[in-house]
Every structure is written in C-alpha cells, then in structure tokens.
Amino acid sequence: MTNDTWGAVRDQIRKSVGNNNYTAWIEPLGFERLDGSVLRLVAPTNFIGSWVTQNYSDVILRHCTAAGVRADRLECIVANTAAAPAPKAAVTPAPVAARKPAVAVNADLPGAALDPRFTFDAFVVGKPNELAHASARRVAAGNAVGFNPLFLYGGVGLGKTHLMQAIAWELQASQPHLRVLYLSAEQFMYRFIQALREKDTISFKQLFRSVDVLMVDDVQFIAGKESTQDEFFHTFNALIDQGKQIVISADRSPADITDLEERIRSRLQSGLVVDLHPADFELRLGVLQHKMAQFRAQNPDLAVAPGVLEFLADRISSNIRVLEGAVTRLFAFSTLVGGEITLDRAQDCLADILRASERKLTIDEIMKKVCEHYNLRMSDMVSARRTRSIARPRQMAMYLAKKLTPRSYPEIGRKFGGRDHTTVLHGVRKIEELITQDSQVAEDALLLERKLES
Ligand SMILES: Nc1ncnc2c1ncn2[C@@H]1O[C@H](COP(=O)(O)OP(=O)(O)OP(=O)(O)O)[C@@H](O)[C@H]1O
C-alpha cells in the first residue's frame, strides 16, 4: 500500500461515511505503513485515534480490501504533535466531484436524492448570507420568474450547494409537478461528452430542455472548455426563452471567471448575481448553536461549558464545512467520554483543526493593504500625524487588525508606532460607529476585509 492508494481508499470511504464524518475523522488520518495484515495509520490526537479504531475500523478495512489491500486489523498511531505540521487535510475541501452527487428531484431525470440536510430550515442566516438566502427563498417560492438566472457565488464551504438544494426541496414540496434538475457543471460536461460519444446529442438536448428548473453548481468548471460552454449556452438560452428558471453557483463572480466566453458571461450576469461572504463571528456562532441544538435533540445529556462555542466561533475559519467537521468531532467526543465539554477538552480534541485555522494575517499586511487602498505611505501608519486623511485610514487599519488578527489592543498599539491601547480602542470604536453611519466607510471596511481574507 502507498500514500496514493490510501488517498484513493479515503475517497471511497468518504462516500460511505458522508462529508461531515469524513472531515472530522478520516481526513486527518495519514498512512504510516502496512505491517503484514495490520494497517497502521497516523492520527493527530489520541482521541481521534481511538474513536476511529472503535468506530471506523470496519469501513476502513472493507475499503482497503476493495482496493486490493489485504489488512484485517487497524492500528492508529498518534503523531508527535510537537513536530507534526497541522494536517492540512483537516481543512482541505473535498474534490468537487466527490461532494456533489448528481441530483434530480424527478425520477426520470438523471441522479438520485437531494441531501436531506440541505433545507432552508437548516440554513442559518446572518449578515454575510442574508441576501443570498432571501434571493433563494424568492426563487423557491416558484412565482413568476423574478431573477433569472439567479447566480450565487462565494468561497469554499459557505453554503452555495446548501442553498441550491434548499430551493429544490422547497419546490419539490410546494410544486411537485415541476421538473427540477440539480447537477454540477462537471457532470453537465460528462453527460455532454457521453452524448457526443454515443452520437445522441438530440436526447441530451431534449432532456436538458425539458426541465422547469435547472441548477448548475460550480459553473467555473466549464471555463476554457469550449464545446461544453457552447452547449451550456444553447441550453441556457432555450430555457430562458421558455421562461424556465435557472440557478447557477460558482466560486467567483461571472466577471472574475477567466476563460469564459463573453456571451456566456453576459448571460450569467443578466439576472441577479449575489455573493455569499465569508462567515463572520455571529454567523459562525449561529451555526454552532444550531448544530448544538440539533445534537441535543438526540442527546439531551450534552453539556457544553459557557464560552466554548464563542471560543470556537472566534478561532475556527470562516469555512462552515470546517466548522461543522469540528462540532461533529466535539460532540462525538462528549458521547464517548461523558461530562461537560470544557474549553480545555475542546482545545485538546480539536487541536489540529485549531492549528490549521490559525489566522496567518499580520498587522503589517493589513497596514500595507490599507495604505494601498488610501494611497498612503507605510510610514503614515506609524507617524504621529493626526490629520484626518491619515488618522482615519490608520484607525481603519487598527479596526481591521482587531477584527482579523488575535492581537490585543496593546499589541496593536505597539505596531502602530508605540501608541497607547486606549488610542487603539478609540480608533476601533470610531470605525465601528462610522460603519453604521457612513456608507463609504462601511464599503471601504468590507472591501478591505475581503481583500485581506482572500
Ligand atoms: N448558513 C449555513 N447554515 C447552516 N449550515 C451551513 C450554512 N452554510 C453552509 N453550511 C453547511 O456547510 C457545509 C458546506 O456548505 P456547501 O456544501 O453548501 O458549501 P459550498 O459553498 O457549496 O462549498 P464549495 O464551494 O466547496 O462547493 C454544508 O454541510 C452546509 O450544510
């Protein structure tokens, strides 16, 4: 067995155990060696090792056998945490194809069932996603076409697929006669290639033009693929001409997808284009609370010490998939060991995810971006000058430093030319206040934050 074989086995395991379990338990495991018939894997913590051995031995060994590797026992070795780098896998998004099954609501359309977890009820709404959520709701109401196409975009794990499938669920419940097709752009391409190979593009066109609602996920995938783009364009036009609804998602806006034909870009922009912003603290906390309530409904004994969820919301990345993986593991931990989940226990159990989520952004980078934005020199950030054209950007940089790094007020003050912590506090408060009163400041803050987090 090699690392590559283990990689392939892991992909198969994902299909058996689902994405959340995969992220929480399987993805952090590394292949160590095969000793006779004993498969040795490396786990980042003792807890993960023993949980995996108890709960996932069978499935892991079964998939090994299917891959031609003879192993009848699993042993997890704990990595030397001091030396081991944070396992990147813990936050690496899954390959698109593996995460996005072809899904159709109607039996005669290609695909299986929608993910039962991806409903509007399970979607936590916050400032970063409220517009996307409201637009999705509007489309799901299925009234006369309002936004066509609805184009949802945003970074990894921010809920695009969840929202698209929520639309499909809702339409299925309220208007079961509608033919709704959800699939990834990759699957669209493979179906098209298959049709070409089988010289049956007529059936392909008939199928795709017979739907009432077409949802295509990760459309950036077709960039640079000429004939697929061409076919997509014709399908798109045919459906729009018939007044059918189209919902598209991508990891960036139509304007930012390179290698996309101009006519497609403008078609994609012709409806409503909405982005999902990275989850902020409140949304992350909301998701954690929602998950805790769900878990508690089945396990009333779950006890989480005050401050633990806030700590996780603060420390774990804005990717909600990673956040979900973390709570899945944490709650499993609580069922295994019993008792309250304290801060110490949470830190221990999620050490690898916390390490991987550590914010790398430095105050220098923030100052640099702010200077570029306002056309100032770095020396202005640390100088004693207090004219507004310099003081405001400096306060903006302080505000961003507080928001985007774990640095304290005194630490930030030191970076800004040895200023007192009360000066920093005042600067941060000033920007917070201005954000609510002055749309230009609010826009600057949002733009800078996005640039810094991208
Ligand atoms: N607002 C939310 N409330 C509850 N769960 C959410 C929310 N946003 C995302 N999630 C959950 O996070 C996980 C990732 O979401 P999803 O697959 O929709 O992301 P995505 O934007 O399509 O990511 P990718 O770009 O990787 O395809 C899912 O399990 C989803 O249920």
The ligand as a Gaussian input file, in Angstrom:
#p B3LYP/6-31G(d) Opt

LIG

0 1
 N      -25.647000      29.240000       6.665000
 C      -25.485000      27.941000       6.908000
 N      -26.197000      27.340000       7.877000
 C      -26.023000      26.027000       8.155000
 N      -25.147000      25.234000       7.516000
 C      -24.417000      25.777000       6.541000
 C      -24.541000      27.151000       6.185000
 N      -23.674000      27.423000       5.192000
 C      -23.042000      26.273000       4.933000
 N      -23.482000      25.286000       5.733000
 C      -23.024000      23.896000       5.752000
 O      -21.637000      23.900000       5.429000
 C      -21.331000      22.797000       4.573000
 C      -20.739000      23.340000       3.293000
 O      -21.754000      24.013000       2.560000
 P      -21.907000      23.870000       0.972000
 O      -21.549000      22.498000       0.517000
 O      -23.246000      24.380000       0.603000
 O      -20.758000      24.892000       0.517000
 P      -20.382000      25.420000      -0.917000
 O      -20.437000      26.893000      -0.842000
 O      -21.214000      24.754000      -1.961000
 O      -18.872000      24.968000      -0.999000
 P      -17.960000      24.534000      -2.245000
 O      -17.506000      25.795000      -2.877000
 O      -16.855000      23.798000      -1.591000
 O      -18.764000      23.725000      -3.162000
 C      -22.625000      22.052000       4.345000
 O      -22.673000      20.943000       5.231000
 C      -23.708000      23.050000       4.696000
 O      -24.864000      22.442000       5.216000

